[in-house]
Amino acid sequence: MNGDQVLIDAPAERPCTHQRVHHHHGTLGRYVSDRCRCRPCRDAHTAYHRDRTTQLAHGSWQKYADAEPVRQHLRQLMSAGLWQTTIAARSGVGLATIARLLRTKGPPVRVRTSTAAALLAITAGPTTTRTASALFTLKEDV
């Protein structure tokens, strides 16, 4: 090695020491909000910035989308029988985000494109509908 080169050590792998009960690793939110630096959270941060840089270079970067089509889709899913918790689990979007989109007083005008894509990808199949008779049957069995 000649005198002009400098070796840079890679960051040490640090285990997560965050004490929250519902801490899900591998998300940009945990990296930013909770300052988690475990490998999955760092990978999510890197992937986000790599994707953003690529889209900026191609002129296709859109951070936000209109929330109204997403809100209408959520209402359709719920009228088809899906619960908000089911939608959250299937999409990977937080329950609070879904509730915020559905509130009637002061709903958000825009939503992140990644959130919109995740929610719009959810479909209500024939096995996801619930009926009043099925709910009463379940209640009688208890």
N, C-alpha and C positions, 0 to 999 in steps of 0.2 A: 504494500500500500504506500503510495507516495504522500507527501505532506498536504496535498490539496483535498484529499478525500476525508470525510468525517463519517464515522459509523453512527447511525441513529438506532437506539434500542427501540424495539417494538414495545408498545404499552403492555404492562404485565396483566395477565388475566386476573381479574378481580371477581371474587364471588359476590353475589348480591347480598347485601346486609339490610335491605329495606324491611321494615317490620309491618307494613300494611298487610291486612288479611287478603285482600283481593288484588294482589300485585301480579299482573300478567306480563310475562317477559316477551321480548321480541317485538315491541311496538315503539314507534317514534314517541308516542305520548309518555311512556315510562322513561325513555331516555331524557326527554326534555323536562317534563314536569317533576318527576321523581328523582332525576339525576342518577338513574340507575346506569351503571357502566359494565354490566355483565355482558358476555359475548353476544347473546341473542339481541339485546337492546342496542348494542353498538352496531351489529349487523343491520338492524332495521334502520338505524340512523344513516348508515353508509348507503344502503339501498335507496332510501328516500332521496338523498342528495345526488346520487348517481342518476336516478331517473329524472329528477328535476333539471339537472345540468344538461342531460340529453335533450329533454323537451325544450329547454330554453334555446339550445343551439339550433333546433329545427323550427322554432317559432310556434310551438304547439302547447306551451305551458299555460294551463288554466288552473289556478288554485281553487277557485270557487265556481259553483254552478247554481242555477236557480233552484230554490227549495220547493217551489210549488209542485212540480211533477213528482218529486220524491214524497211529498206530503200526501198527494192523491194516491200514489202507489201504496203507501202505508195504510191509508184508509181502506183501500180495496182488499189488502191482505187481511186486515182486521175484520172486515165484513164477511170475508170468506172463512173466518174462524180461527185465524192465527192470533195468538196472544203476543203482546209486546215483548215479553220475555223470550218467546220462541223466535221472534224476528231478530232480537238482539243476539241470541245464541247462534242462529244460522248465519247471520251476516258478519258477526264479529264487531258490530257497532254497539257502543255502550247504551244501556237502557235509558240513562239520563238524556242522551242525545236524541233518542227516538221520542221520548216524552216531550222534550223541548220542541221538536219539529211538529208535534201534534197539538201543542197547546193552542187555545183559541185566542187568548189575550196576548198580543205581541209576539207572534211566531217569527222565527228568523226568516229573512228574505233570501239568504244564500246559505249554501252548505258546501263543505269541501268536496271536490270532485271524487276523491277516493271514497268518502262516505256515501255519496250519491250512487256511485257504481256498485258498492257493496249492497246497499239496500234495494236498488232496482234489480239486482240479480236474483233476489228471493222470489220464488213463485209459490202459490198456494195450490198444492196438488189435491186430488180427491180424498186422500186420507187425512188431510189436515183440517177438514171442516168439523165443527162441533154443532150439535143441535140441542135444543132444550130438552128433548126426551132423553138424549144420551146423558146429559148432565143430571137429570132427575134419577135416572137409573143408577148412576154412580153414587148419588147421595143416598138412595135407598139401600144399596149394598153395604154401606158403612155402618 
